[in-house]
């Protein structure tokens, strides 16, 4: 059934998906100051430039802090939602599911724009708080979905057994359900972290003077400079992501949840 | 009770801002309720061109993704599990890297002294570098690279579920390869196809980074138009209209395709 031209299409697909990464790698080590191809010579200057540019370093810490905080909060608040949706039948469950999947249906740029206008209406709000709210809201669909999936894999009788043996619901959840969900929670964490860490559209409007996320500061750097520094940042980010995803995949089998 | 903290959060910080956005689009700062913002949007030549261009490029990107992903997904779905899971992780990898990094590569490929131009010049096919950046072609290439994984993933998981026996049965009953593919594989993987097409199309018509880098202010799409109205022209009323049109467009596509899927089932 699988014919030769199908294999050719597979090769084309992978060239298209991964080719740009190879080009970025090459450009980040090339010595030309403008983006000529193929790059001449070899230098690590662009990497040095990344670490000397405070814009990148500051925004990296903003992104890291933001991704950790919003992922944690969306998980802690999303977990009970996933639990309620998988364990109980209730009248409003359809509505609840719609509300929690809504942030994925609305374009990110629109979310950021609407939130900015709303926050201005509310009065002075710290830029970091605004970013945190925006990122937490867009992470709910992922947290709820991944944790629901891992809850569905767990036999509800195990929990019922704990309850019938005298544990109350909360104890049953903390001592029986939670330990069995470790892999799902960790997968949701990695997925949420990466989603927040890479987000541009929501952060774009919510960023403020001095407080910017890394992808947004990369974008604004590109408006003024056209040199391989961005290639070097990208290379570092790809390495960072591969390490993160590979570790997660080895430990938890991340791809079954995506 | 369990749902309430998160529910209140989403209600206050997500639903309320959207309601406020909607009200901004029909209530200009000076005056009462009016739909003039929407009338202006669809009467203005510029915004009409931008809207149609956005939809057109979305359709083209979806078509190209479909054509590239479909046969490849079939090969992936028929592979031994170990090799497939390795190859699938390579499909997921680009999804995990930010859009700025991935779009930047196209500047190197398509730039004035980029890969394509150097090749054309050295082969004497052109005398002067060709301008590729700030063209629709560049945006289409960038968006296709960005959203291709979203087409591959649902297609592969739909095709995995087609049993080998069904294909062999079709072959042994006399169907040739093409007939088997069109009459067995395509209908049985239509769920993945619809999901992939929805994801790619809605992603393409709302993406910001790619049109911002590869289209700039010369070749606006809806997302870059929204940004321009809000940040450069300071016209929050008009920006709100653009934002609402974007929401309605993605909702309409989602509803349409969902309806189509229900009817088929």
Interface residues (C-beta under 8 A of the other chain):
Chain A: X1 X2 X3 X5 X6 X7 X9 X10 X12 X13 X14 X16 X17 X18 X19 X20 X21 X23 X24 X27 X34 X35 X36 X37 X38 X77 X78 X80 X81 X83 X84 X96 X99 X100 X102 X103 X105 X106 X107 X108 X109 X110 X111 X113 X114 X115 X117 X118 X121 X133 X134 X136 X137 X140 X194 X197 X198 X200 X201 X204 X205 X214 X215 X218 X219 X222 X226 X230 X231 X233 X234 X237 X238 X241 X242 X244 X245 X249 X255 X258
Chain B: X2 X3 X5 X6 X7 X9 X10 X11 X13 X14 X15 X16 X17 X18 X20 X21 X24 X68 X69 X71 X72 X74 X75 X76 X78 X85 X87 X88 X89 X90 X91 X92 X93 X94 X95 X96 X97 X98 X99 X100 X101 X102 X104 X105 X106 X107 X108 X109 X111 X113 X114 X115 X118 X144 X145 X148 X149 X152 X153 X167 X171 X177 X180 X181 X202 X206 X208 X209 X212 X213 X223 X226 X227 X230 X236 X239 X240 X243 X246 X247 X250 X251 X254
